[in-house]
Amino acid sequence: MYSFKVVTTPQEMVARFANAMPAKWSGYLEILKENRELDILGFYEFIQKLENKDAEEIRKAKRITNPQNLDMYFGICG
């Protein structure tokens, strides 16, 4: 961007990047906007928050139990 003489503040870059995010991030981004965190985050901190949220979602998905076949335990045959 500097080679094209485009000068932006870190907050403008974060805002533009946030606006370009896919719809799955809209809820989390709204929370950041409501808490006014989006206004004070630098680009690196914003990326870190997104990566942490993504890792948290992956951990939550792994914790969801798979439905078990009760027939296996009780010997009920169909």
C-alpha positions in Angstrom: 0.0 0.0 0.0 2.9 2.3 0.7 4.1 2.0 -2.9 0.8 3.4 -4.1 1.0 6.2 -1.5 -2.1 5.0 0.3 -1.9 6.0 4.0 -4.3 4.5 6.5 -4.4 4.2 10.2 -4.3 0.8 11.9 -7.9 1.3 13.0 -9.0 1.9 9.4 -7.2 -1.3 8.3 -8.9 -3.3 11.1 -12.3 -1.8 10.2 -11.9 -2.6 6.5 -10.7 -6.1 7.2 -13.6 -6.7 9.6 -16.1 -5.5 6.9 -14.6 -8.0 4.5 -14.9 -11.0 6.9 -17.3 -13.8 6.0 -20.8 -14.0 7.5 -19.8 -16.6 10.1 -17.8 -13.9 11.9 -20.5 -11.3 12.1 -21.7 -12.2 15.6 -18.2 -12.0 17.0 -17.4 -8.8 15.2 -20.6 -7.2 16.6 -19.5 -8.1 20.1 -16.2 -6.4 19.4 -17.9 -3.3 18.0 -20.3 -3.1 21.0 -17.4 -3.4 23.5 -15.5 -0.7 21.5 -12.6 -3.1 21.2 -12.6 -2.9 17.4 -11.7 0.8 17.7 -8.6 0.3 19.8 -7.2 -2.9 18.4 -4.2 -2.9 16.1 -4.1 -5.2 13.1 -1.9 -7.8 14.8 -4.1 -7.8 17.9 -7.2 -8.1 15.8 -5.8 -11.1 13.9 -4.8 -12.7 17.3 -8.4 -12.3 18.6 -9.7 -14.0 15.4 -7.3 -16.9 15.7 -8.1 -17.4 19.4 -11.8 -17.3 18.6 -11.3 -19.9 15.8 -9.3 -22.1 18.1 -12.0 -21.8 20.8 -14.7 -22.8 18.3 -12.6 -25.9 17.2 -12.3 -26.9 20.9 -16.0 -26.5 21.4 -16.7 -28.7 18.4 -14.5 -31.4 19.7 -16.3 -31.5 23.0 -19.6 -32.2 21.5 -20.3 -35.9 22.1 -21.2 -38.2 19.4 -24.5 -40.1 19.8 -23.8 -43.6 21.0 -25.5 -46.8 19.9 -27.3 -48.0 23.1 -28.0 -51.4 21.5 -24.3 -52.2 21.8 -24.5 -51.8 25.6 -27.9 -53.4 26.3 -27.9 -56.1 23.7 -31.2 -55.0 22.2 -31.5 -56.4 18.7 -33.9 -54.9 16.3 
